[in-house]
Amino acid sequence: MIKLKNIFLDLPKKHQVLISGCSLFLLILLVFPSEKASASRNNTKSAIEVGKIYQLDIPEETQIAEPEVAAVKAEQISWQTAIVKSGDSLGKIFKRFGFSAATTYAVDNTAAGKNLRSLKVGDEINIASNDDGDLIKLKYQMSLTDTLIVNKTDTGFSSSVEQKQIETRIDYAQAQITSNFWSAALASGLSNNQTMNLANVFGWDIDFALDIREGDSFTVMFENQYVDGDFVGHGNILAAEFSNQGETFKAIRFKDGEYYAANGDSMRKSFLRAPVSFQYISSSFKPKRYHPILKRVKAHNGVDYRAPQGTPVKAAGNGRVIAATFNKYNGNYVFIQHANNIVTKYLHFSKRAVKKGARVKQGQVIGYVGSTGLSQAPHLHYEFLLNGVHRNPRTVKLPDALPIDKKYKAEFSLVANNMISQLEGSKQAFLAATDTAVSTIAE
């Protein structure tokens, strides 16, 4: 210690001052520590417990990636479209795309299998496969709203159906008839099917081949359907008004799918007035008529409806087929027994569509217009018998179908009043637009 002191005293004066200053500074640091050092020491005492294991966060850039947890590159898939050809099956399509019979079997045994067994020519199937050529996914649009989806899973294949919602919008059509109903309906914007449906709604009260006159008019309220904003088709006729020869008929569709007059009476009758869409009546009901083939006067106990070969003929009412055969006079014919001792007869079919003993419903196709038997041209000979006596099918009073059920009468009245009000508003708007157009032309 004395030796160190002697060495210090032998140093130059300025060195002695420097060493003394540094020593004093170090002493101060030891005696009075910084705030950070004190805080660190205090935190350590309060936060760290003896015997407890702590996990330290390692900065992300310093973590070491293990081989088994390294990111795996996403599997790449490619899509192709198969167009169904004549004679195609799912197996044939899959074979063309290189898929095995085992894949066909697995997909066929999903819930989707039955839908993929009834493919139609021109249908499209979108198929996704991976780099190994394995089927990963399949999409098949079954309808405008339903798409079938098949997905590969760890255990095989699963299927589901994606459904798009149909949006329904209300539209109207109006027309005044100047030449014939069919032309006026099409000019108003109604489709062929809508025109036929409108005729069917009023077909028990109006003969659209014979009763239509110039000046008759109609207003129709109907549904248009959209998917994703695109028009996909027409829905039901909701209400309609038809003025024929000064008489006005109104029809409202109720939730049971039937049409009723504003008072709740059914628009249907128990029998169709005419069981076929015809061009004209070639021979009416007559007690005495000269037969063009037999060359003698003979009662014509029915009505002959001239129509193209193959036109469908419908049962005039519910009943049971009591005859369905052929003879040289009637050709191919069908007789139907109805309730209340009524029988209807249909002659000269090119082909029958029912057999003896079958139960038929009103409107069901029972045969097709032809010219078999004693017939000179394709037509339907139709007879209506009540208690065994022939009646004129065009003038006989037809019994009405049942009116709306009493428990729905109040609900129907609300629906009917609302729809009739909308029809009236549409009709007034149409008439106003027509008057404006006429005034503009006149000017």
Buried (B, 14 or more C-beta within 10 A) or exposed (E): EEEEEEEEEEEEEEEEEEEEEEEEEEEEEEEEEEEEEEEEEEEEEEEEEEEEEEEEEEEEEEEEEEEEEEEEEEEEEEEEEBEBEEEBBBBBBBBEBEBEEEBBEBBBEBEBBEBBEEBEEEBEBBBBBBEEEBBBBBBBBBEBBEBBBBBBEEEEBEBEBEEEEBBEEBBBBBBBBEEEBBEBBBEBBBBEEBBBBBBBBBBBBBBBBEBBEEEBBBBBBBBBBBBEEEEBEBBBBBBBBBBBEEEEBBBBBBEEEBBBBBEBEBBBBBBBBBBBBBEEBBBEBBEEBEEEEEEEEEEBBBBBBBBEEEBBBBBBBBBBBEBBEEEEBBBBBBBBBBEEEBBBBBBBBBEBBBEEEBEBEBBBEBBBBBBBBBBEEBBBBBBBBBEEEBBBBBEBEBEEBEBBEEEBEEEBBEBBEEBBEBBEEBBEEBBEEEEEEEEEEEE
